[in-house]
Amino acid sequence: MKRDERRTIILFLLPACGLYAVLFIYPVISSLLLSLYDWDGFTHRRQFVGLGNFSRLLGDDPMFWTALKHNLFLLSVPTAIILAVALFFAAALSSGVRGARFFRITYFFPNVISMVAITLLWFFIYNPNFGLLNGLLGKLTARKVSIVWLDPNHIMGSLVAPIVWCSLGFYLVLFLAGMENIPHTYYDAAKVDGANAWQQFRNITVPLLWDVITMAVIFLIIGGLRIFDLIYVMALGYPSEQSQVIATYLYEQAFNNAHMGYGIAIAVVLFVLVFAATAIAMRVMRRERLEY
Amino acid sequence: MLFAVRARRIAIVGAAILLCASGCQRKQRIERAAGKEIEVSVFLGGYGLDFFQEVARSYERAHPGVKVNLWGDPRNIEKLRPRFLAGDPPDAFWAFLPIWRLADGDALHDLDRELDTPAYGQNATWRESFLPGPLSTTVVRGKTYFVPTDLSVFLMWYNVGMFRQHGWRAPRTWPEFAALCEQIKGAGIAPIAFQGRYPDYALPILLNLFQRQAGERPLFAVINLERGAWLHPDMVRSARRLREMMVKGYFQPGCMGMTHTEAQMEFVNGRAAMVPCGTWLKAEMKNTTPRGFEMSCFNYPAAPGGKGDASVAGISLGYWCVPAQAANIKGGVDFLKWLTSLDNANKFCREKDTLFAVKGADRYVAKELAPAVEVMRRARYTWAPMMSNWYPELGKRIGDGLASLMTGNITPEQFCRRVEEVCERVRRDPRTPKYSVELPAGVAQ
């Protein structure tokens, strides 16, 4: 490569690198630094506390652990349901069921609606007085049902349905695209050998789809740990200790309680958690790559 | 070539716009510093902006040559935060900012000197024009950093028509209140609607129960975060009574899933006979209250044999401040003085169906609020649950605890222990400045 060419390349790369440095690297580094301070976020009065925010968070803050527990619940239960249901529907749709195109669009539809709108929709479904769910249960049981789905006793369970509903379509389309890439000759050969539908699914579809499933699991883990909008809107901006997750706790500490430094420390811990969980998932789900 | 020319033009226009914007901002700041302009930021909530705009125009008429640049936003807190950090806050503001922390960080102007100057249109100082109870809540470390404006009294509201039809009367004691709830239940009506999605609506009920039973000193110990205050036997008893109200079906079934407006709709539509709320209820439900619906209110009843004064009332307040770094501090303070003049306070009460923390500002209040005015007149003193303002985390955990208590997830003893633990965490937290209010003068220690 000539010297002039290299200079041109550097010149063209500079604006992008500059923007990346200003919009990403600088905020990340300054966040890391601010997490070492006790700062209210309104005034310039800051006090260096070193790792004090982190030791307080991990050693003396029961709400953080409660929030993490809720994140783990919202990470595991919906993930299991979404994976099972999306794989099942994808397998059914790829087997050439009638109206597959219609179902694909229908399932994907919630993905084009904003999370806030979805939350408001479910908010009405769960309304104890005129909600769809209590109405349906009332029709089925022939008596007035007034279960308070969003009270402290039920809220975590009630959050699973909207998460599954709005995420299912995306993973369905993802799996469907993966399944369509699997050569049909494998299934034909299996059929000749007498394999039933379940055996074909277990021994052909799942192994050949493993990379896509791994990616889906990683997306779901990241989504489960970073979840914010659904909880925040469902709890009317007031997540209780029964529905608090790490991101809402971060918001509460940084903006409502004027502990900006502490809130940033929570954000740093959340970043580490997401990074670690992703790395662990990739490690656990690593399989020998199948070429086809 | 053409692209380069266009890009250059866009860059020139962009730079011109930026220069113009920064120039306008600079000009505005110069005008403010010269006292020719006052910038005021208002939280745009239930009270709207119209009243404040009218006050701004009347100020301009009374002070020729001065322009009031008043703007409102439901999230003005988001706009004020960077302006505080940039050292260019407005000259006066009303926002749900942690103003006690701002006062502690020297970010607010100390109003004490101006409070001792004459009030607008009155033969009294600005300080003397305020109700003493509300003004006492604005003192931080001996200095007054904000002024109270709109005032709400926590009361129990009732459906006048329903009470008249069944011959029910406002109770004077807690046993009478329980008997009334039984009668209402017997008539097939839910006695109390409740805003369960915001469980801290139950805090005034709990603290009133506690104050009536235990007296004034233990109540102020709770407010001032004194060690063991939440473990007082009367606090446990009060929490138990609150839980019993739920168990006995005094609160409407399903209320823990209702927002404030949903619960209040149940009340104005006659499906519940009473609702606990501040005096903002009438204004808040103005557009949804059916024609002919009559509401009135009563203060929380007395506890027979209790040590507390039954005239005492719980209140909440709105606060206005002047930032210490404002370009026009003098103008900001003067605008606040104008806003809290007796004339404007009376206008506010008339237009917004609420009360105001200024003496005598009850001339035009709506008839529904007349009992609230009477409560304020009779009250030996007032208290505000300041600990929830000072320590938002504590306020939040108290709300969580109240929800758990009312739904039966925890016992009254566990509730009190849990809140006391949170108080202890706040007390031990070196990051959080501590605040307190003094016991009102003449109240038994």
Contacts between the chains, C-beta under 8 A, distances in Angstrom:
chain1	res1	chain2	res2	distance
A	38	B	431	4.9
A	40	B	98	7.1
A	40	B	101	5.1
A	40	B	105	6.4
A	41	B	81	6.7
A	42	B	81	6.1
A	42	B	84	5.0
A	42	B	85	7.1
A	42	B	97	7.0
A	42	B	98	7.3
A	42	B	101	6.9
A	42	B	102	5.9
A	42	B	105	6.9
A	42	B	107	6.4
A	43	B	84	6.7
A	43	B	85	7.8
A	43	B	102	6.9
A	43	B	105	3.8
A	43	B	106	7.6
A	43	B	107	4.9
A	44	B	85	7.1
A	45	B	105	4.9
A	45	B	106	7.9
A	60	B	425	7.9
A	126	B	257	7.5
A	127	B	257	7.1
A	127	B	262	8.0
A	128	B	254	3.8
A	128	B	257	4.0
A	128	B	258	7.2
A	129	B	254	6.0
A	129	B	258	7.6
A	129	B	262	7.4
A	146	B	253	5.4
A	146	B	254	4.2
A	148	B	196	7.4
A	148	B	254	5.6
A	148	B	256	4.9
A	148	B	257	3.6
A	149	B	257	6.8
A	150	B	197	7.3
A	150	B	257	5.4
A	151	B	196	7.0
A	151	B	256	4.3
A	151	B	257	5.7
A	151	B	403	7.3
A	151	B	407	5.8
A	152	B	256	7.9
A	152	B	400	7.7
A	152	B	403	5.2
A	152	B	404	5.8
A	152	B	407	5.7
A	152	B	409	6.1
A	153	B	407	5.9
A	153	B	409	6.6
A	236	B	197	5.7
A	236	B	198	7.5
A	236	B	259	6.5
A	238	B	197	7.4
A	238	B	198	6.5
A	238	B	396	7.8
A	238	B	399	7.5
A	240	B	199	7.8
A	240	B	399	7.3
A	240	B	400	4.6
A	240	B	403	5.9
A	241	B	397	7.2
A	241	B	400	4.4
A	242	B	400	7.4
A	242	B	403	7.8
A	242	B	404	7.7
A	252	B	393	7.7
A	252	B	396	7.1
A	253	B	393	7.9
A	256	B	392	5.2
A	256	B	396	7.6
A	257	B	98	7.7
A	257	B	392	5.0
A	257	B	393	5.0
A	258	B	98	4.2
A	258	B	101	4.8
A	258	B	392	7.7
A	259	B	431	6.6
A	262	B	431	7.5
